[in-house]
Amino acid sequence: MPSSVIKAYLRWAKIYHIALRLFGWIGWINIKIAAIKRGFTPYCQLIIAKKPKPISTYQKALKSAARVGDPVAHTSPPILTGSAGSPDVWIGGKPAWRGLIDKHICTTPQPPHGVGIVIDGSSTVEINGLPACRMGDTIQEVNSPPNKIIEGCSSVEIGD
């Protein structure tokens, strides 16, 4: 709709100054005007479509759930291996990985890094009474710097 028509409709409804403020100060607001005449009194309806709200801190804290076979940072093996995972909690068709008990065996490099466990994990979500593991959690191995879980099940997210 041309701006001259919008201004005419706004003058009609005597809210021209309000619209100028909206257009001037908040440029991301989209305004659509539907004008309907009722007798001598003009009637305008403003339909305001606001910009989506930013992602909350809680939503940022959600991370993909880790499972047996999900990728890790060290290259040999490049996946979570060594333990069977949770016997009764499955995420995306694979057993869930739990902190402090499920052991990852890293054969990178020679000599191998050895056995490692996830040392962090969710402080609020538990699987079989143990911290649920997520993408970004740290695997501490015996003879190496920390290893990270780099991917998880994108359809299941776990908070801190």
C-alpha positions as CSV (number, residue, x, y, z in Angstrom):
1,M,0.0,0.0,0.0
2,P,1.5,3.4,-1.0
3,S,2.6,5.6,1.9
4,S,0.3,8.4,0.8
5,V,-2.7,6.1,1.2
6,I,-1.5,5.0,4.6
7,K,-1.1,8.6,5.8
8,A,-4.6,9.4,4.5
9,Y,-6.1,6.5,6.5
10,L,-4.2,7.5,9.6
11,R,-5.4,11.1,9.4
12,W,-8.8,9.8,9.0
13,A,-8.6,7.9,12.3
14,K,-6.7,10.8,14.0
15,I,-3.8,8.6,15.0
16,Y,-1.3,10.0,12.5
17,H,1.1,11.1,15.2
18,I,1.1,7.7,16.8
19,A,1.9,5.9,13.6
20,L,4.8,8.3,12.9
21,R,6.3,7.4,16.3
22,L,5.8,3.7,15.5
23,F,7.4,4.0,12.1
24,G,10.2,6.3,13.3
25,W,11.2,4.6,16.5
26,I,10.4,1.0,15.9
27,G,11.1,0.3,12.3
28,W,10.5,-3.4,12.5
29,I,6.8,-3.1,13.2
30,N,4.7,-4.0,10.2
31,I,1.4,-2.1,10.2
32,K,-1.5,-3.0,8.0
33,I,-4.5,-0.8,8.0
34,A,-8.0,-1.8,7.2
35,A,-10.3,1.2,6.9
36,I,-14.1,0.7,7.1
37,K,-16.6,3.6,6.9
38,R,-19.5,3.5,9.2
39,G,-21.7,6.4,8.4
40,F,-19.7,9.6,8.9
41,T,-17.3,8.1,11.4
42,P,-14.2,6.5,9.9
43,Y,-13.0,3.4,11.6
44,C,-9.5,2.1,11.3
45,Q,-8.1,-1.1,12.7
46,L,-4.3,-1.5,13.2
47,I,-3.0,-5.0,12.9
48,I,0.5,-5.0,14.4
49,A,2.9,-7.9,13.7
50,K,5.8,-7.6,16.1
51,K,9.3,-8.9,15.7
52,P,9.7,-12.3,17.4
53,K,10.9,-12.1,21.0
54,P,14.6,-13.1,21.6
55,I,15.3,-16.6,22.8
56,S,15.2,-16.8,26.5
57,T,18.1,-17.8,28.7
58,Y,16.3,-21.1,29.5
59,Q,16.0,-21.9,25.8
60,K,19.6,-21.1,25.2
61,A,20.6,-23.6,28.0
62,L,18.9,-26.5,26.3
63,K,21.3,-28.9,24.6
64,S,20.7,-32.0,22.5
65,A,20.6,-35.3,24.4
66,A,23.7,-37.6,24.1
67,R,23.3,-41.3,23.2
68,V,25.5,-44.3,22.5
69,G,27.1,-43.7,19.1
70,D,26.9,-39.9,19.1
71,P,30.0,-38.1,17.8
72,V,32.8,-36.9,20.1
73,A,35.8,-34.5,19.5
74,H,38.6,-37.1,19.5
75,T,38.8,-39.0,16.2
76,S,39.4,-42.6,17.3
77,P,36.7,-43.7,17.8
78,P,34.8,-40.6,16.8
79,I,31.6,-41.8,18.6
80,L,30.6,-42.6,22.2
81,T,31.5,-46.3,22.7
82,G,32.5,-48.6,25.4
83,S,29.2,-48.8,27.5
84,A,25.8,-50.0,26.6
85,G,24.2,-46.8,28.0
86,S,20.9,-46.8,29.8
87,P,19.1,-50.1,29.8
88,D,15.6,-48.6,29.8
89,V,15.9,-45.0,28.5
90,W,16.1,-44.7,24.7
91,I,16.5,-41.3,22.9
92,G,15.9,-41.3,19.2
93,G,16.2,-45.1,19.0
94,K,19.5,-45.3,20.9
95,P,20.3,-45.8,24.6
96,A,20.8,-42.6,26.5
97,W,24.3,-41.8,27.7
98,R,24.6,-41.1,31.5
99,G,27.3,-39.2,33.4
100,L,29.6,-40.7,36.0
101,I,28.9,-44.3,35.1
102,D,28.9,-44.9,31.3
103,K,32.5,-45.4,30.2
104,H,33.8,-44.1,26.9
105,I,36.9,-45.9,25.5
106,C,39.2,-43.6,23.5
107,T,41.9,-45.2,21.4
108,T,43.4,-41.9,20.2
109,P,46.5,-41.7,19.8
110,Q,49.2,-44.2,20.7
111,P,49.3,-44.8,23.7
112,P,45.5,-44.7,23.9
113,H,43.8,-42.1,26.0
114,G,42.0,-44.9,27.8
115,V,38.7,-44.9,29.7
116,G,36.7,-41.7,30.2
117,I,33.5,-40.6,31.9
118,V,31.3,-37.6,31.4
119,I,32.3,-35.3,34.4
120,D,29.5,-32.8,34.0
121,G,26.0,-33.3,32.6
122,S,22.6,-31.9,33.5
123,S,22.2,-30.9,37.1
124,T,18.4,-31.0,36.9
125,V,17.7,-34.0,34.6
126,E,18.6,-37.5,35.6
127,I,18.5,-40.8,33.8
128,N,18.4,-43.8,36.1
129,G,19.5,-41.5,39.0
130,L,22.5,-40.2,37.1
131,P,23.1,-36.9,35.2
132,A,21.8,-36.9,31.7
133,C,24.5,-36.2,29.1
134,R,24.2,-33.6,26.4
135,M,26.0,-32.1,23.5
136,G,29.0,-30.1,24.8
137,D,29.5,-32.1,28.0
138,T,33.0,-33.0,28.9
139,I,34.5,-36.6,28.8
140,Q,37.5,-36.8,31.1
141,E,39.8,-39.5,29.9
142,V,42.7,-41.0,31.9
143,N,45.7,-39.9,29.8
144,S,44.4,-36.9,27.8
145,P,43.0,-33.4,27.7
146,P,39.2,-33.3,28.0
147,N,37.1,-34.7,25.1
148,K,33.7,-33.2,24.2
149,I,30.4,-34.6,23.0
150,I,29.9,-32.7,19.8
151,E,26.5,-33.8,18.7
152,G,23.3,-35.3,20.2
153,C,19.7,-36.1,19.3
154,S,18.4,-32.8,17.9
155,S,14.7,-33.8,18.7
156,V,15.4,-34.2,22.4
157,E,16.8,-31.3,24.4
158,I,18.0,-31.3,28.0
159,G,18.4,-28.3,30.2
160,D,21.1,-27.5,32.8
